[in-house]
Every structure is written in C-alpha cells, then in structure tokens.
Amino acid sequence: MYAVVESGGKQYRVEEGTVLVVDRLKAEQGDKVALRPVMFSGDEVVATAKDLEKIKIEATVTEHLRGDKIKVFKYKAKKGYSRRAGHRAELTRLEVTSLGGKKKAAPKKAAAKKDEPKAETATKAAPAEKAPAKKPAAKKPAAEKKPAAKKPAAKKPAAKKPAAEKKPAAAKKPAAKKPAAKKPAAKKEDDN
C-alpha cells in the first residue's frame, strides 16, 4: 500500500514509515501534518478527486534543517566582472505515520436508505392530508424585456468608383536592334 502526495509543488511516493525531506513547512517539531494525496494504491488504485478527499495521510515533523550549500559564481572573461553567492534551502524532515484508506461507512448508508423510503411515505402522506390545498401562485408579470443590443449592420460592399478613362496603352516599341558586329574586311591581295 502506497500513496503519491504533494507538498510544496513537488510529488513524493510514500509508504507507512517513509522519511522524506520537503520544503520548509510552518509546523513545529513533533506536530502532525496532513499531506494532500494525489494518488492512492491500496486494494485498488484511487486517483479521482472525489475519492481522494476520503483518504487521509498523516506525517510527523521530525526536524527542521537546511540543505547543502549551493555555490553560485558569475564570471565574464576579460571584463573584470565576477560575483560570488551561496544558497542553502530551508527544509523539513517528515515521517509518514499513517496512510488512511477509504472510510467504510458506505454499507451503513445503504442500510439507512432501505429504511428511509418507508418512513418517507408515511411522513409525506400525512402533511398532504392535514394541510389545505395551496392556491396556485399568481403569475408575476414578466419583466419588460430590454431590447437586445443592436448588432452592427452587415457592411455593404463599397460602391465601385467609375473607372477613370483609361488611356490606351502606348504601343510598345520594338527594342532597338543592335547593329551586328562587323567583321574586319579581308585584305585583298593584288597579284599584279
């Protein structure tokens, strides 16, 4: 039998007798603390919020302590910048003392429900006979309905402006032809 509990935004798997270290709680040493279950696994697994309300998980605060020191060092090369800091977390050590399962009050309720219908019929019938019939309540005039806020009218397409007189597109002039490269004239040889 085990449970998953939440403390300080973190979840832990616990069994009876488990010792766990959580973020600092506002409780004195020796006090009993109720942990919020997220899941419970006993005879069957319980994970719905409605069923988890019935489960009770208790732990005892054994001590308050501080975690290991974490060293922080910032440094930028060639800039003459460096910062040093440290941090130690404040923690609480808990020992889980009991994992309470579902309360077994359901069978008693079922027995009570069986007896109730007989008693209800006797009590319901008696007042109906003794009390005079009630007059139907006068209908209240319906409150004046406020006119519904007007929705903006659907936008009509903008009227088309008359097209400006289009000038006929200037006829494209053919691109100027480049004169072909002239070949050097062959030299005439005179045989004379």
C-alpha beads as a LAMMPS data file, in Angstrom:
LAMMPS data file: protein, C-alpha beads

192 atoms
191 bonds

1 atom types
1 bond types

-500.0 500.0 xlo xhi
-500.0 500.0 ylo yhi
-500.0 500.0 zlo zhi

Masses

1 110.0

Atoms # bond

1 1 1 0.000 0.000 0.000
2 1 1 1.462 3.366 -1.036
3 1 1 0.426 6.869 -1.958
4 1 1 1.701 9.764 -4.004
5 1 1 1.479 13.013 -2.043
6 1 1 2.068 16.656 -2.924
7 1 1 3.998 19.138 -0.793
8 1 1 5.460 22.429 -1.941
9 1 1 4.559 21.816 -5.573
10 1 1 6.501 18.529 -5.673
11 1 1 5.200 14.983 -5.567
12 1 1 6.582 12.170 -3.424
13 1 1 5.848 8.423 -3.307
14 1 1 5.339 7.400 0.323
15 1 1 4.535 4.301 2.335
16 1 1 3.895 3.995 6.050
17 1 1 7.149 4.736 7.893
18 1 1 8.744 6.595 4.957
19 1 1 11.009 9.503 5.868
20 1 1 11.064 12.344 3.359
21 1 1 12.566 15.807 3.161
22 1 1 10.308 18.562 1.817
23 1 1 10.427 22.354 1.586
24 1 1 10.035 24.102 4.938
25 1 1 6.554 23.776 6.466
26 1 1 5.022 26.104 9.053
27 1 1 4.763 23.486 11.771
28 1 1 6.654 22.903 14.994
29 1 1 8.818 19.873 15.610
30 1 1 6.605 16.938 16.723
31 1 1 3.418 18.315 15.121
32 1 1 1.258 16.119 12.912
33 1 1 0.774 17.325 9.356
34 1 1 -1.823 16.187 6.815
35 1 1 -0.405 15.643 3.337
36 1 1 -2.537 16.063 0.218
37 1 1 -2.814 12.787 -1.720
38 1 1 -2.589 12.807 -5.497
39 1 1 -2.960 9.044 -5.894
40 1 1 -3.550 6.152 -3.501
41 1 1 -2.912 2.488 -4.169
42 1 1 -4.308 0.016 -1.678
43 1 1 -6.714 -2.762 -2.635
44 1 1 -7.466 -0.675 -5.703
45 1 1 -5.994 2.451 -7.262
46 1 1 -7.748 5.717 -6.386
47 1 1 -6.988 8.794 -8.457
48 1 1 -10.218 10.802 -8.736
49 1 1 -10.533 13.988 -6.706
50 1 1 -13.845 12.918 -5.180
51 1 1 -12.425 9.646 -3.841
52 1 1 -9.123 11.210 -2.736
53 1 1 -10.989 13.507 -0.322
54 1 1 -11.803 10.448 1.793
55 1 1 -8.156 9.402 2.096
56 1 1 -6.130 10.754 4.999
57 1 1 -2.329 10.712 5.033
58 1 1 -0.585 11.924 8.170
59 1 1 3.068 12.641 8.854
60 1 1 5.005 13.842 11.891
61 1 1 7.551 16.666 11.686
62 1 1 10.810 15.155 12.960
63 1 1 13.097 18.170 12.424
64 1 1 13.776 21.362 10.522
65 1 1 17.081 21.529 8.703
66 1 1 18.981 23.321 5.976
67 1 1 20.120 21.722 2.749
68 1 1 23.630 21.576 1.324
69 1 1 25.174 24.849 0.246
70 1 1 24.929 25.612 -3.431
71 1 1 27.687 27.896 -4.689
72 1 1 26.884 30.416 -7.401
73 1 1 29.723 32.112 -9.290
74 1 1 29.223 34.507 -12.187
75 1 1 32.203 35.487 -14.291
76 1 1 32.812 37.304 -17.557
77 1 1 36.201 36.838 -19.110
78 1 1 38.394 39.876 -19.776
79 1 1 35.819 42.269 -18.312
80 1 1 36.833 42.310 -14.652
81 1 1 33.371 41.043 -13.617
82 1 1 32.826 38.280 -11.070
83 1 1 30.149 37.691 -8.431
84 1 1 30.019 35.044 -5.771
85 1 1 26.904 33.907 -3.861
86 1 1 25.637 30.901 -1.970
87 1 1 22.279 29.400 -1.095
88 1 1 21.027 26.860 1.441
89 1 1 17.441 25.609 1.184
90 1 1 15.209 25.588 4.270
91 1 1 13.839 22.038 4.637
92 1 1 11.616 19.924 6.882
93 1 1 12.043 16.198 7.528
94 1 1 8.757 14.269 7.801
95 1 1 7.982 10.712 8.822
96 1 1 4.760 9.261 7.417
97 1 1 2.781 7.751 10.284
98 1 1 -0.428 6.598 8.650
99 1 1 -1.969 6.004 5.262
100 1 1 -5.710 6.075 5.818
101 1 1 -7.814 4.256 3.282
102 1 1 -11.419 4.875 2.411
103 1 1 -13.865 5.055 5.275
104 1 1 -16.113 2.010 5.386
105 1 1 -19.317 3.929 6.057
106 1 1 -20.908 3.002 2.741
107 1 1 -22.688 -0.177 3.987
108 1 1 -24.394 1.775 6.818
109 1 1 -25.677 4.344 4.350
110 1 1 -27.116 1.609 2.159
111 1 1 -28.986 0.130 5.124
112 1 1 -30.285 3.561 6.097
113 1 1 -31.506 4.190 2.559
114 1 1 -33.555 0.989 2.631
115 1 1 -35.336 2.149 5.778
116 1 1 -35.874 5.720 4.589
117 1 1 -38.414 5.051 1.801
118 1 1 -40.893 3.510 4.282
119 1 1 -40.561 6.413 6.678
120 1 1 -40.742 8.994 3.902
121 1 1 -44.014 7.678 2.509
122 1 1 -45.693 7.890 5.919
123 1 1 -44.426 11.408 6.645
124 1 1 -45.128 12.741 3.170
125 1 1 -48.698 11.443 3.087
126 1 1 -49.661 12.884 6.475
127 1 1 -48.781 16.529 5.806
128 1 1 -50.576 16.419 2.473
129 1 1 -53.828 15.405 4.168
130 1 1 -53.615 17.914 7.022
131 1 1 -52.523 20.947 5.068
132 1 1 -55.148 22.665 2.926
133 1 1 -54.504 22.711 -0.773
134 1 1 -52.327 25.620 -1.715
135 1 1 -53.649 28.138 -4.174
136 1 1 -51.559 28.429 -7.281
137 1 1 -49.269 31.393 -7.013
138 1 1 -50.329 34.384 -9.023
139 1 1 -48.200 34.775 -12.047
140 1 1 -45.991 37.768 -11.852
141 1 1 -45.971 39.930 -14.952
142 1 1 -42.936 39.189 -16.966
143 1 1 -40.315 41.836 -16.603
144 1 1 -40.155 44.063 -19.597
145 1 1 -37.580 42.742 -21.884
146 1 1 -34.828 45.111 -22.722
147 1 1 -34.311 45.473 -26.421
148 1 1 -31.370 43.405 -27.449
149 1 1 -28.300 45.373 -28.293
150 1 1 -28.350 46.091 -31.957
151 1 1 -25.794 44.273 -33.895
152 1 1 -23.880 46.349 -36.371
153 1 1 -25.449 46.094 -39.805
154 1 1 -23.671 43.935 -42.255
155 1 1 -21.287 46.038 -44.264
156 1 1 -22.365 46.608 -47.798
157 1 1 -19.751 46.303 -50.460
158 1 1 -18.328 49.694 -51.285
159 1 1 -19.771 51.283 -54.383
160 1 1 -17.387 50.956 -57.259
161 1 1 -15.981 54.215 -58.436
162 1 1 -16.424 54.879 -62.111
163 1 1 -13.288 53.822 -63.808
164 1 1 -11.192 56.728 -64.913
165 1 1 -10.899 56.942 -68.628
166 1 1 -8.145 54.630 -69.452
167 1 1 -5.658 55.826 -71.949
168 1 1 -4.887 53.204 -74.464
169 1 1 -1.661 51.626 -73.564
170 1 1 1.128 53.066 -75.618
171 1 1 2.087 50.657 -78.308
172 1 1 5.254 49.025 -77.322
173 1 1 8.078 49.930 -79.493
174 1 1 10.183 47.076 -80.614
175 1 1 13.521 47.060 -78.932
176 1 1 16.174 48.826 -80.933
177 1 1 18.177 46.406 -82.901
178 1 1 21.815 46.488 -82.236
179 1 1 23.908 46.507 -85.316
180 1 1 25.655 43.260 -85.847
181 1 1 29.310 43.269 -85.122
182 1 1 31.228 43.935 -88.285
183 1 1 33.828 41.510 -89.325
184 1 1 37.056 43.013 -90.366
185 1 1 37.221 43.066 -94.093
186 1 1 39.582 40.566 -95.600
187 1 1 42.597 42.144 -97.080
188 1 1 42.659 41.966 -100.788
189 1 1 45.843 40.764 -102.175
190 1 1 46.835 42.169 -105.534
191 1 1 48.707 39.742 -107.638
192 1 1 49.769 42.405 -110.061

Bonds

1 1 1 2
2 1 2 3
3 1 3 4
4 1 4 5
5 1 5 6
6 1 6 7
7 1 7 8
8 1 8 9
9 1 9 10
10 1 10 11
11 1 11 12
12 1 12 13
13 1 13 14
14 1 14 15
15 1 15 16
16 1 16 17
17 1 17 18
18 1 18 19
19 1 19 20
20 1 20 21
21 1 21 22
22 1 22 23
23 1 23 24
24 1 24 25
25 1 25 26
26 1 26 27
27 1 27 28
28 1 28 29
29 1 29 30
30 1 30 31
31 1 31 32
32 1 32 33
33 1 33 34
34 1 34 35
35 1 35 36
36 1 36 37
37 1 37 38
38 1 38 39
39 1 39 40
40 1 40 41
41 1 41 42
42 1 42 43
43 1 43 44
44 1 44 45
45 1 45 46
46 1 46 47
47 1 47 48
48 1 48 49
49 1 49 50
50 1 50 51
51 1 51 52
52 1 52 53
53 1 53 54
54 1 54 55
55 1 55 56
56 1 56 57
57 1 57 58
58 1 58 59
59 1 59 60
60 1 60 61
61 1 61 62
62 1 62 63
63 1 63 64
64 1 64 65
65 1 65 66
66 1 66 67
67 1 67 68
68 1 68 69
69 1 69 70
70 1 70 71
71 1 71 72
72 1 72 73
73 1 73 74
74 1 74 75
75 1 75 76
76 1 76 77
77 1 77 78
78 1 78 79
79 1 79 80
80 1 80 81
81 1 81 82
82 1 82 83
83 1 83 84
84 1 84 85
85 1 85 86
86 1 86 87
87 1 87 88
88 1 88 89
89 1 89 90
90 1 90 91
91 1 91 92
92 1 92 93
93 1 93 94
94 1 94 95
95 1 95 96
96 1 96 97
97 1 97 98
98 1 98 99
99 1 99 100
100 1 100 101
101 1 101 102
102 1 102 103
103 1 103 104
104 1 104 105
105 1 105 106
106 1 106 107
107 1 107 108
108 1 108 109
109 1 109 110
110 1 110 111
111 1 111 112
112 1 112 113
113 1 113 114
114 1 114 115
115 1 115 116
116 1 116 117
117 1 117 118
118 1 118 119
119 1 119 120
120 1 120 121
121 1 121 122
122 1 122 123
123 1 123 124
124 1 124 125
125 1 125 126
126 1 126 127
127 1 127 128
128 1 128 129
129 1 129 130
130 1 130 131
131 1 131 132
132 1 132 133
133 1 133 134
134 1 134 135
135 1 135 136
136 1 136 137
137 1 137 138
138 1 138 139
139 1 139 140
140 1 140 141
141 1 141 142
142 1 142 143
143 1 143 144
144 1 144 145
145 1 145 146
146 1 146 147
147 1 147 148
148 1 148 149
149 1 149 150
150 1 150 151
151 1 151 152
152 1 152 153
153 1 153 154
154 1 154 155
155 1 155 156
156 1 156 157
157 1 157 158
158 1 158 159
159 1 159 160
160 1 160 161
161 1 161 162
162 1 162 163
163 1 163 164
164 1 164 165
165 1 165 166
166 1 166 167
167 1 167 168
168 1 168 169
169 1 169 170
170 1 170 171
171 1 171 172
172 1 172 173
173 1 173 174
174 1 174 175
175 1 175 176
176 1 176 177
177 1 177 178
178 1 178 179
179 1 179 180
180 1 180 181
181 1 181 182
182 1 182 183
183 1 183 184
184 1 184 185
185 1 185 186
186 1 186 187
187 1 187 188
188 1 188 189
189 1 189 190
190 1 190 191
191 1 191 192
